[in-house]
Amino acid sequence: MAYPYSEHAWQADKYYAVGDVVRANPSKGNTLAFKSIVAGTSDSADVYAEFTNDEPLFPFQITQTLVDGTVTWEAFEPLAEELQKLAPTAVIDLFEVVLKQDLNGIEDVLRYHAGKNGLTENVKFGGNTYQAVPIEIDGFEFTTQGALPRPSMRVANVNNAITSLILQYNPLAAKVRRIRTFAKFLDVSNFSASLPFAPDQDITDALSTEGADSLIMETFNDTADPDAKTVETWYIDRIGSENPEFVEFELTPRLDLTNLALPRRTIEEFCPWKYRGKECGYKGDTYFRADDSPTTDPEIDACGKRISSCRARFGQNAELPFGGFYGARLQA
């Protein structure tokens, strides 16, 4: 089954065989895909208008069909379809650590995968290479108790590689993206005779009964889909443990980062913006004292940080950039 994904889902005057798959438009965030169930030629401009700009809206649903020229398409969701199979292919966990210059001292993205399911070599997904590194994760479960999860990610510290990274760059507050997909959706270039894989449960059953020789290894050569994935975003809050074997990072949602206080702005009477700064926006040639009386001396130009200060500079009826909370009063 071919996956002819492109910037535009359908190509006019192109013949599609039964089983060919296209997406509405991955660059616009679509999750639905469309499988040809009646072969034919695509020639309908209406398809682009209906599906290439935005996510198809409800009541458009999975299994609903769409006629395009002489082709009939059926909507499906690749991840859901694979998950509902009696024997789905292996779940693949990929990790991206996004380092920023202002936070970590470098602009870089580190990509890893845990090396499970027989995939012990580097893999490619969406054109990016993920290095095979032993990674153990836990604590990602959400509960109904109200507390946010704080997952742990333990990365093998082979030859002190992670320790060296920590010494060179500050990993705290770095973004960690956990990408989950199925093995069949990895890039085509991964799969050859030397890189087969097997589902998790098959591996467990084989090792506990007949041994690894009984495994039925699988390869896929035409089902790559970089958009068939789920993505979770976390942030490194602290280093939980460090030793020659592994380094443990404690992850947290952005809302729960250490020292992040809510609300980010306090309710107060006076404006917090820097006078003539970006938020203030005042660029006028008229100068004022702190009591809002006019002056010709730019050296004593100052703002009283009151709503009346904004009105003196921008006018009584203008839209004011006042950053305080009008009517609020600080209590002693």
C-alpha contacts under 8 A as a table, 3 or more apart, distances in Angstrom:
res1	aa1	res2	aa2	distance
1	M	19	G	5.41
1	M	20	D	5.79
1	M	21	V	7.58
1	M	222	D	6.32
1	M	223	T	6.81
2	A	19	G	7.11
2	A	20	D	5.11
2	A	21	V	6.36
2	A	222	D	5.38
2	A	223	T	6.35
3	Y	20	D	6.14
3	Y	21	V	4.95
3	Y	22	V	6.24
3	Y	222	D	6.56
3	Y	223	T	5.84
3	Y	224	A	6.90
3	Y	225	D	7.31
4	P	20	D	7.26
4	P	21	V	6.35
4	P	22	V	5.85
5	Y	8	H	7.75
5	Y	9	A	6.40
5	Y	21	V	7.56
5	Y	22	V	5.37
5	Y	23	R	6.25
5	Y	225	D	7.85
6	S	9	A	5.88
6	S	22	V	7.89
6	S	23	R	7.91
6	S	25	N	7.69
7	E	25	N	6.24
7	E	26	P	7.26
7	E	27	S	7.07
8	H	11	Q	7.17
8	H	24	A	7.22
8	H	25	N	5.93
8	H	48	Y	7.76
8	H	52	T	6.67
9	A	22	V	5.39
9	A	23	R	5.16
9	A	24	A	5.06
9	A	25	N	5.78
9	A	48	Y	7.77
9	A	52	T	6.81
10	W	22	V	6.92
10	W	24	A	7.94
10	W	42	S	6.99
10	W	47	V	7.53
10	W	48	Y	7.45
11	Q	14	K	5.76
11	Q	42	S	6.54
11	Q	43	D	7.57
12	A	41	T	7.56
12	A	42	S	4.96
12	A	43	D	4.38
12	A	44	S	6.82
12	A	45	A	7.77
13	D	41	T	5.69
13	D	42	S	5.25
13	D	43	D	5.16
14	K	41	T	5.30
14	K	42	S	5.57
14	K	43	D	7.62
15	Y	39	A	7.48
15	Y	40	G	5.50
15	Y	41	T	4.27
15	Y	42	S	6.55
16	Y	20	D	6.18
16	Y	36	S	7.00
16	Y	39	A	5.58
16	Y	40	G	5.57
16	Y	41	T	6.12
16	Y	42	S	7.47
16	Y	71	V	7.19
17	A	20	D	5.75
17	A	36	S	6.75
17	A	38	V	7.50
17	A	39	A	4.66
17	A	40	G	6.78
18	V	35	K	7.71
18	V	36	S	5.01
18	V	37	I	5.15
18	V	38	V	5.75
18	V	39	A	5.05
19	G	35	K	5.74
19	G	36	S	5.16
19	G	37	I	6.34
20	D	35	K	5.71
20	D	36	S	5.35
21	V	33	A	6.83
21	V	34	F	5.50
21	V	35	K	4.42
21	V	36	S	6.30
22	V	33	A	5.79
22	V	34	F	5.34
22	V	35	K	6.67
23	R	26	P	6.43
23	R	30	N	7.41
23	R	31	T	7.88
23	R	32	L	6.56
23	R	33	A	4.35
23	R	34	F	5.98
24	A	30	N	6.43
24	A	32	L	7.05
24	A	33	A	6.45
24	A	34	F	7.56
24	A	51	F	5.18
24	A	52	T	4.93
24	A	53	N	7.93
24	A	55	E	7.66
25	N	28	K	5.67
25	N	29	G	7.17
25	N	30	N	5.99
25	N	51	F	7.35
25	N	52	T	4.98
25	N	53	N	6.96
25	N	54	D	7.67
26	P	29	G	5.27
26	P	30	N	5.20
26	P	31	T	7.37
26	P	227	D	6.55
27	S	30	N	7.45
28	K	52	T	7.84
28	K	53	N	6.67
28	K	54	D	6.03
28	K	55	E	7.22
29	G	54	D	7.58
29	G	55	E	6.80
30	N	33	A	8.00
30	N	54	D	7.07
30	N	55	E	5.00
30	N	56	P	7.69
31	T	55	E	7.52
31	T	77	E	6.46
31	T	227	D	7.20
31	T	228	A	7.34
32	L	55	E	7.91
32	L	56	P	7.87
32	L	62	I	7.82
32	L	75	A	6.49
32	L	76	F	5.78
32	L	77	E	4.88
32	L	78	P	7.43
33	A	75	A	5.77
33	A	76	F	5.44
33	A	77	E	5.83
33	A	78	P	6.89
34	F	73	W	5.62
34	F	74	E	5.29
34	F	75	A	4.48
34	F	76	F	6.02
35	K	73	W	5.28
35	K	74	E	5.18
35	K	75	A	6.44
35	K	76	F	7.28
36	S	39	A	6.40
36	S	71	V	6.78
36	S	72	T	5.82
36	S	73	W	4.53
36	S	74	E	6.39
37	I	71	V	7.72
37	I	72	T	5.76
37	I	73	W	5.82
37	I	74	E	6.56
38	V	70	T	7.80
38	V	71	V	5.49
38	V	72	T	4.94
38	V	73	W	7.20
39	A	70	T	7.20
39	A	71	V	5.31
39	A	72	T	7.05
40	G	69	G	7.41
40	G	70	T	4.71
40	G	71	V	4.38
40	G	72	T	7.77
41	T	68	D	7.94
41	T	69	G	6.12
41	T	70	T	5.45
41	T	71	V	5.80
42	S	68	D	5.69
42	S	69	G	5.07
42	S	70	T	6.59
42	S	71	V	6.14
43	D	68	D	6.71
43	D	69	G	5.21
44	S	47	V	5.84
44	S	48	Y	7.94
44	S	68	D	5.56
44	S	69	G	5.64
45	A	48	Y	5.64
45	A	49	A	6.83
46	D	49	A	5.03
46	D	50	E	6.12
47	V	50	E	5.26
47	V	51	F	5.95
47	V	52	T	7.43
47	V	68	D	6.85
48	Y	51	F	5.46
48	Y	52	T	4.91
48	Y	53	N	7.39
49	A	52	T	6.35
49	A	53	N	6.96
50	E	53	N	7.32
50	E	56	P	7.54
51	F	54	D	6.32
51	F	55	E	6.94
51	F	56	P	5.97
52	T	55	E	7.90
56	P	60	F	6.37
57	L	60	F	5.72
58	F	61	Q	6.45
60	F	64	Q	6.68
61	Q	64	Q	5.53
61	Q	75	A	7.03
62	I	74	E	7.63
62	I	75	A	4.95
62	I	76	F	4.86
62	I	77	E	6.97
63	T	74	E	5.49
63	T	75	A	5.04
63	T	76	F	6.02
64	Q	74	E	5.74
64	Q	75	A	5.63
65	T	72	T	6.71
65	T	73	W	5.41
65	T	74	E	4.36
65	T	75	A	6.28
66	L	72	T	5.71
66	L	73	W	5.06
66	L	74	E	6.40
67	V	70	T	7.04
67	V	71	V	5.92
67	V	72	T	4.49
67	V	73	W	6.27
68	D	71	V	5.15
68	D	72	T	6.08
68	D	73	W	7.44
69	G	72	T	7.99
76	F	81	E	7.09
77	E	80	A	5.45
77	E	81	E	6.00
78	P	81	E	5.17
78	P	82	E	6.14
78	P	228	A	6.06
79	L	82	E	5.25
79	L	83	L	6.11
79	L	181	T	7.39
79	L	182	F	7.58
79	L	228	A	5.83
79	L	229	K	6.92
80	A	83	L	5.08
80	A	84	Q	6.21
81	E	84	Q	5.35
81	E	85	K	6.70
82	E	85	K	5.48
82	E	88	P	5.60
82	E	89	T	7.44
82	E	182	F	7.85
83	L	88	P	5.83
84	Q	88	P	7.33
85	K	88	P	5.24
87	A	199	P	7.73
88	P	199	P	7.04
89	T	182	F	6.09
89	T	183	A	5.97
89	T	184	K	6.55
89	T	198	A	6.94
89	T	199	P	5.17
90	A	117	N	6.49
90	A	182	F	5.58
90	A	183	A	5.37
90	A	184	K	7.96
90	A	197	F	7.67
90	A	198	A	6.35
90	A	199	P	4.23
90	A	200	D	5.86
91	V	180	R	6.89
91	V	181	T	5.83
91	V	182	F	4.54
91	V	183	A	6.24
91	V	199	P	7.62
91	V	200	D	7.71
92	I	113	H	7.80
92	I	116	K	7.56
92	I	180	R	5.69
92	I	181	T	5.30
92	I	182	F	5.45
92	I	183	A	6.03
93	D	113	H	6.09
93	D	114	A	6.60
93	D	178	R	6.86
93	D	179	I	5.86
93	D	180	R	4.84
93	D	181	T	6.82
94	L	111	R	7.42
94	L	112	Y	5.98
94	L	113	H	4.57
94	L	114	A	7.08
94	L	130	Y	7.20
94	L	178	R	5.88
94	L	179	I	4.93
94	L	180	R	6.30
95	F	111	R	5.69
95	F	112	Y	5.17
95	F	113	H	6.01
95	F	130	Y	7.92
95	F	176	V	6.82
95	F	177	R	5.63
95	F	178	R	4.82
95	F	179	I	6.11
96	E	109	V	6.39
96	E	110	L	5.57
96	E	111	R	4.57
96	E	112	Y	6.54
96	E	175	K	7.94
96	E	176	V	5.56
96	E	177	R	4.99
96	E	178	R	6.70
96	E	179	I	7.97
97	V	109	V	5.56
97	V	110	L	5.01
97	V	111	R	6.48
97	V	174	A	6.66
97	V	175	K	5.76
97	V	176	V	4.59
97	V	177	R	6.54
98	V	107	E	7.85
98	V	108	D	6.20
98	V	109	V	4.57
98	V	110	L	6.57
98	V	174	A	5.86
98	V	175	K	5.05
98	V	176	V	6.28
98	V	177	R	7.91
99	L	103	L	7.42
99	L	104	N	5.77
99	L	105	G	7.75
99	L	106	I	6.12
99	L	107	E	5.48
99	L	108	D	5.23
99	L	109	V	6.05
99	L	110	L	7.99
99	L	171	P	7.27
99	L	174	A	5.45
99	L	175	K	6.96
100	K	103	L	5.40
100	K	104	N	5.36
100	K	105	G	6.52
100	K	106	I	5.57
100	K	107	E	4.77
100	K	108	D	6.90
100	K	174	A	7.21
101	Q	104	N	5.45
101	Q	105	G	4.30
101	Q	106	I	4.31
101	Q	107	E	5.12
102	D	105	G	6.04
102	D	106	I	7.78
103	L	170	N	7.40
103	L	172	L	7.72
103	L	173	A	7.09
103	L	174	A	7.39
104	N	107	E	7.96
104	N	169	Y	5.71
104	N	170	N	4.69
104	N	171	P	5.83
104	N	172	L	7.21
104	N	174	A	7.10
105	G	169	Y	5.98
105	G	170	N	6.88
106	I	169	Y	7.27
111	R	129	T	6.97
111	R	130	Y	4.77
111	R	131	Q	6.27
112	Y	130	Y	4.54
112	Y	131	Q	4.59
112	Y	132	A	5.91
112	Y	133	V	6.15
113	H	122	N	7.80
113	H	123	V	7.84
113	H	130	Y	5.73
113	H	131	Q	5.95
113	H	132	A	5.14
113	H	133	V	6.08
113	H	134	P	7.74
113	H	135	I	7.39
114	A	132	A	5.97
114	A	133	V	5.53
114	A	134	P	5.15
114	A	135	I	4.92
114	A	136	E	7.38
115	G	118	G	7.03
115	G	119	L	5.25
115	G	120	T	4.71
115	G	121	E	7.05
115	G	132	A	5.11
115	G	133	V	6.30
115	G	134	P	6.33
115	G	135	I	7.97
116	K	119	L	5.66
116	K	120	T	6.82
117	N	197	F	5.94
117	N	198	A	5.85
117	N	199	P	6.40
117	N	200	D	5.93
117	N	203	I	7.42
118	G	196	P	7.28
118	G	197	F	5.22
118	G	198	A	6.77
119	L	122	N	7.76
119	L	123	V	7.74
119	L	195	L	7.08
119	L	196	P	7.62
119	L	197	F	6.38
120	T	132	A	6.08
121	E	131	Q	7.28
121	E	132	A	5.61
122	N	129	T	6.63
122	N	130	Y	5.59
122	N	131	Q	4.58
122	N	132	A	5.04
123	V	129	T	5.69
123	V	130	Y	5.36
123	V	131	Q	6.78
123	V	132	A	7.51
123	V	186	L	7.73
123	V	190	N	6.08
124	K	127	G	5.94
124	K	128	N	5.34
124	K	129	T	4.43
124	K	130	Y	6.06
124	K	186	L	6.45
124	K	187	D	5.62
124	K	189	S	7.36
124	K	190	N	6.35
125	F	128	N	5.42
125	F	129	T	6.63
125	F	130	Y	7.62
125	F	185	F	7.92
125	F	186	L	5.04
125	F	187	D	5.15
125	F	226	P	6.21
126	G	186	L	7.51
126	G	187	D	6.55
126	G	225	D	7.56
126	G	226	P	4.59
126	G	227	D	7.92
127	G	187	D	7.12
133	V	155	V	7.28
133	V	156	A	6.80
134	P	155	V	6.14
134	P	156	A	5.46
135	I	153	M	6.89
135	I	154	R	5.58
135	I	155	V	4.65
135	I	156	A	6.39
136	E	153	M	5.87
136	E	154	R	5.09
136	E	155	V	6.67
137	I	140	F	7.96
137	I	151	P	7.17
137	I	152	S	5.69
137	I	153	M	4.63
137	I	154	R	6.33
138	D	151	P	5.71
138	D	152	S	5.62
138	D	153	M	6.96
139	G	149	P	6.45
139	G	150	R	6.32
139	G	151	P	4.19
139	G	152	S	6.24
140	F	149	P	6.13
140	F	150	R	7.12
140	F	151	P	5.16
141	E	149	P	6.57
142	F	148	L	7.00
142	F	149	P	6.07
143	T	146	G	6.97
143	T	147	A	7.38
143	T	148	L	7.94
144	T	147	A	7.86
148	L	252	T	7.98
148	L	253	P	7.56
148	L	256	D	7.84
149	P	252	T	6.96
149	P	253	P	7.82
150	R	250	E	6.57
150	R	251	L	5.45
150	R	252	T	4.92
150	R	253	P	7.58
151	P	250	E	6.04
151	P	251	L	5.20
151	P	252	T	6.74
152	S	248	E	6.60
152	S	249	F	5.76
152	S	250	E	4.72
152	S	251	L	5.96
153	M	248	E	5.60
153	M	249	F	5.22
153	M	250	E	6.52
153	M	251	L	7.35
154	R	246	F	6.18
154	R	247	V	5.54
154	R	248	E	4.21
154	R	249	F	6.30
155	V	162	I	7.73
155	V	246	F	5.39
155	V	247	V	5.43
155	V	248	E	6.43
156	A	162	I	7.71
156	A	245	E	5.94
156	A	246	F	4.30
156	A	247	V	6.56
157	N	160	N	4.99
157	N	161	A	5.64
157	N	162	I	5.32
157	N	163	T	6.93
157	N	243	N	7.55
157	N	244	P	5.94
157	N	245	E	5.23
157	N	246	F	4.43
157	N	247	V	6.13
158	V	161	A	5.74
158	V	162	I	7.59
158	V	244	P	7.42
158	V	245	E	6.85
158	V	246	F	7.66
159	N	244	P	7.80
160	N	163	T	5.11
160	N	164	S	6.09
160	N	244	P	6.33
161	A	164	S	5.22
161	A	165	L	6.37
162	I	165	L	4.96
162	I	166	I	6.24
162	I	247	V	6.92
163	T	166	I	5.07
163	T	167	L	6.20
163	T	242	E	7.69
163	T	247	V	7.57
164	S	167	L	5.11
164	S	168	Q	6.18
165	L	168	Q	5.18
165	L	169	Y	5.88
166	I	169	Y	5.23
166	I	170	N	5.88
166	I	171	P	6.39
167	L	170	N	7.34
171	P	174	A	5.53
171	P	236	I	6.94
172	L	235	Y	7.80
172	L	236	I	5.25
172	L	237	D	5.82
172	L	238	R	6.23
173	A	235	Y	5.37
173	A	236	I	4.94
173	A	237	D	5.88
173	A	257	L	7.62
174	A	235	Y	5.52
174	A	236	I	5.52
175	K	233	T	6.89
175	K	234	W	5.87
175	K	235	Y	4.58
175	K	236	I	6.70
176	V	233	T	5.84
176	V	234	W	5.02
176	V	235	Y	5.51
176	V	236	I	7.09
177	R	231	V	6.48
177	R	232	E	5.66
177	R	233	T	4.68
177	R	234	W	6.30
178	R	231	V	5.64
178	R	232	E	5.10
178	R	233	T	6.46
178	R	234	W	7.86
179	I	229	K	6.48
179	I	230	T	5.74
179	I	231	V	4.63
179	I	232	E	6.60
180	R	229	K	5.49
180	R	230	T	5.29
180	R	231	V	6.54
181	T	185	F	6.85
181	T	186	L	7.95
181	T	228	A	6.36
181	T	229	K	4.67
181	T	230	T	6.74
182	F	185	F	5.61
182	F	186	L	7.25
182	F	229	K	7.86
183	A	186	L	5.56
183	A	197	F	7.90
184	K	219	T	7.77
184	K	220	F	5.79
184	K	223	T	5.93
184	K	224	A	6.50
185	F	223	T	5.66
185	F	224	A	4.24
185	F	225	D	4.78
185	F	226	P	6.71
185	F	228	A	6.72
186	L	190	N	7.01
186	L	223	T	7.79
186	L	224	A	5.16
186	L	225	D	6.64
186	L	226	P	7.03
187	D	190	N	5.82
187	D	191	F	7.91
187	D	224	A	4.86
187	D	225	D	7.16
187	D	226	P	7.47
188	V	191	F	5.91
188	V	220	F	7.40
188	V	221	N	5.28
188	V	222	D	6.32
188	V	223	T	7.30
188	V	224	A	5.64
189	S	192	S	7.71
189	S	221	N	7.96
190	N	195	L	6.98
191	F	194	S	7.65
191	F	195	L	5.54
191	F	196	P	6.80
191	F	219	T	6.01
191	F	220	F	6.29
191	F	221	N	6.14
192	S	195	L	5.35
192	S	196	P	7.07
192	S	219	T	7.15
192	S	221	N	7.95
193	A	196	P	6.55
193	A	219	T	7.85
195	L	219	T	7.53
196	P	217	M	5.56
196	P	218	E	5.39
196	P	219	T	5.22
197	F	217	M	5.26
197	F	218	E	5.43
197	F	219	T	6.68
198	A	202	D	6.51
198	A	203	I	6.65
198	A	215	L	7.24
198	A	216	I	6.82
198	A	217	M	5.12
198	A	218	E	6.04
199	P	202	D	5.34
199	P	203	I	6.51
200	D	203	I	5.29
200	D	204	T	6.39
201	Q	204	T	5.01
201	Q	205	D	6.05
202	D	205	D	5.19
202	D	206	A	5.98
202	D	215	L	6.83
203	I	206	A	5.19
203	I	207	L	6.15
203	I	212	A	7.15
203	I	215	L	6.93
204	T	207	L	5.41
204	T	208	S	6.29
205	D	208	S	5.24
205	D	209	T	6.10
206	A	209	T	5.25
206	A	210	E	5.40
206	A	211	G	4.83
206	A	212	A	5.46
206	A	213	D	7.88
206	A	214	S	6.30
206	A	215	L	6.33
207	L	210	E	6.55
207	L	211	G	4.55
207	L	212	A	5.69
208	S	211	G	6.75
210	E	213	D	7.44
210	E	214	S	6.20
211	G	214	S	6.02
211	G	215	L	7.81
212	A	215	L	5.55
220	F	223	T	6.44
221	N	224	A	7.54
225	D	228	A	5.58
226	P	229	K	7.18
233	T	253	P	7.30
234	W	251	L	6.04
234	W	252	T	5.58
234	W	253	P	5.06
234	W	254	R	6.66
235	Y	251	L	5.35
235	Y	252	T	5.37
235	Y	253	P	6.12
235	Y	254	R	6.27
235	Y	257	L	7.53
236	I	239	I	7.84
236	I	249	F	6.41
236	I	250	E	5.99
236	I	251	L	4.63
236	I	252	T	6.48
237	D	249	F	7.53
237	D	250	E	5.75
237	D	251	L	5.47
237	D	252	T	6.09
237	D	257	L	6.08
237	D	258	T	6.57
238	R	249	F	6.09
238	R	250	E	5.44
238	R	251	L	7.37
239	I	242	E	7.35
239	I	247	V	7.47
239	I	248	E	5.99
239	I	249	F	4.67
239	I	250	E	6.09
240	G	247	V	7.69
240	G	248	E	5.23
240	G	249	F	5.50
240	G	250	E	5.89
241	S	246	F	7.92
241	S	247	V	5.66
241	S	248	E	4.96
241	S	249	F	7.27
242	E	246	F	6.21
242	E	247	V	4.42
242	E	248	E	6.35
243	N	246	F	5.67
243	N	247	V	6.31
252	T	255	L	7.98
252	T	256	D	6.05
252	T	257	L	6.35
253	P	256	D	5.45
253	P	257	L	6.75
254	R	257	L	5.46
255	L	260	L	7.23
256	D	260	L	6.86
257	L	260	L	5.57
261	A	264	R	6.06
262	L	265	R	7.68
263	P	266	T	6.48
267	I	324	G	7.19
267	I	325	F	6.11
267	I	328	A	7.09
268	E	271	C	7.80
268	E	324	G	5.92
268	E	325	F	5.83
268	E	328	A	5.83
268	E	329	R	6.56
268	E	330	L	6.31
269	E	306	R	7.40
269	E	324	G	5.41
269	E	325	F	5.44
269	E	326	Y	6.29
269	E	327	G	6.84
269	E	328	A	4.89
269	E	329	R	5.52
269	E	330	L	6.72
270	F	305	K	5.21
270	F	306	R	5.44
270	F	307	I	7.79
270	F	323	G	7.59
270	F	324	G	4.98
270	F	325	F	7.31
271	C	305	K	4.85
271	C	306	R	6.35
271	C	307	I	7.86
271	C	322	F	6.02
271	C	323	G	4.63
271	C	324	G	4.14
271	C	325	F	7.79
272	P	305	K	7.42
272	P	323	G	5.96
272	P	324	G	6.50
273	W	277	G	7.10
273	W	279	E	6.02
273	W	280	C	5.82
273	W	323	G	6.27
274	K	277	G	5.01
274	K	278	K	7.68
274	K	279	E	7.26
274	K	280	C	6.44
275	Y	280	C	5.91
275	Y	282	Y	7.45
275	Y	302	A	7.33
275	Y	303	C	6.35
276	R	279	E	7.98
276	R	280	C	5.47
276	R	281	G	5.57
276	R	282	Y	4.88
276	R	283	K	6.24
277	G	280	C	5.19
277	G	281	G	5.85
277	G	282	Y	7.42
278	K	281	G	5.37
279	E	321	P	7.08
280	C	321	P	5.95
280	C	322	F	7.38
281	G	321	P	7.47
282	Y	313	R	7.47
282	Y	314	F	7.73
284	G	287	Y	7.73
284	G	313	R	7.70
286	T	294	P	7.31
286	T	295	T	7.64
286	T	296	T	7.47
286	T	313	R	7.80
287	Y	294	P	5.81
287	Y	295	T	5.39
287	Y	296	T	6.14
287	Y	297	D	6.98
287	Y	298	P	6.08
287	Y	301	D	5.33
287	Y	302	A	7.76
288	F	291	D	7.69
288	F	292	D	5.31
288	F	293	S	5.44
288	F	294	P	4.32
288	F	295	T	5.26
288	F	296	T	7.97
288	F	300	I	7.60
288	F	301	D	5.11
288	F	302	A	6.02
288	F	303	C	7.05
289	R	292	D	5.15
289	R	293	S	5.45
289	R	294	P	6.31
289	R	295	T	6.58
289	R	300	I	6.31
289	R	301	D	5.42
289	R	302	A	5.22
289	R	303	C	6.70
289	R	304	G	7.70
290	A	293	S	7.45
290	A	301	D	7.46
290	A	302	A	5.02
290	A	303	C	4.95
290	A	304	G	4.49
291	D	303	C	7.68
291	D	304	G	5.88
292	D	303	C	6.95
292	D	304	G	6.47
292	D	308	S	7.79
292	D	309	S	5.80
292	D	312	A	6.79
295	T	298	P	7.67
295	T	301	D	7.53
297	D	300	I	5.97
297	D	301	D	6.83
298	P	301	D	4.98
303	C	306	R	7.99
303	C	309	S	6.40
304	G	309	S	5.74
305	K	309	S	6.12
305	K	310	C	7.74
306	R	309	S	5.05
306	R	310	C	6.83
306	R	322	F	7.98
306	R	324	G	7.90
307	I	310	C	5.23
307	I	311	R	6.45
307	I	322	F	6.44
307	I	324	G	7.97
307	I	326	Y	7.15
308	S	311	R	4.97
308	S	312	A	6.14
309	S	312	A	5.22
309	S	313	R	6.54
310	C	313	R	5.33
310	C	314	F	5.90
310	C	315	G	7.56
310	C	320	L	6.36
310	C	321	P	7.50
310	C	322	F	6.55
311	R	314	F	5.26
311	R	315	G	4.77
311	R	316	Q	5.09
311	R	317	N	7.93
311	R	318	A	7.68
311	R	320	L	7.30
312	A	315	G	5.78
312	A	316	Q	7.31
314	F	318	A	6.07
314	F	319	E	7.94
314	F	320	L	6.95
315	G	318	A	5.42
325	F	328	A	5.63
